[in-house]
């Protein structure tokens, strides 16, 4: 019986649209946009921020060594302010509110940098969450099996009583490896509701 719902954050609770964030910096040249995508979002430093082996500021300083000076300000905005404003996934707040009202435990498991603790309270649905585990704090990232096992241990959860939602298939596969059922989120809350219902979660479906 499912008693706890575990959510990813980026592209599940809130939009994490790299192209949109680059557009918001005001950069218009296609080559510069491509450079920012590669050297910021798709960089080793971004991955290290998620693992907690670099702070956001440390990562930014390294990124700047590979970027022309004209892009330093844009890179800083992408590292330090991509979350302004927070963009919610439509329908997710209502789903989480419903689940909370029905007595489900609500948890977050996210690959994110140390700055997550700053912007997390600004995500409206965060108020429904019982607790969270963020990759930077434990120096583990999804889909490493250790991070799922640590979450179960930390919050005294049973794997068979949990249902995990993430937009990355390999992260769901990692959860399955640890005995946790789940569903890949495809930016469609109604589809997600149907998947949850099929798994035995008491949730309304259209």
Buried (B, 14 or more C-beta within 10 A) or exposed (E): EBBBBBBBBBBBBBBBBBEEBBEBBEBEEEEBBEBBBEBBBEBEBBBBBBBBEBBBEEBBBBBBEBBEEEBBEBBBBBBBBBBEEBEBBEEBBEBBBBBBEEEBBBBBBBBBBBBBEEBBEEBBBBEBBEEBBBBBEBEBBBBBEEBBBBBBEEBEBEBEBBBBBBBBEEBBBBBBEBEBBBBBBEEEBEBBBBBBEEEEBEBEEE
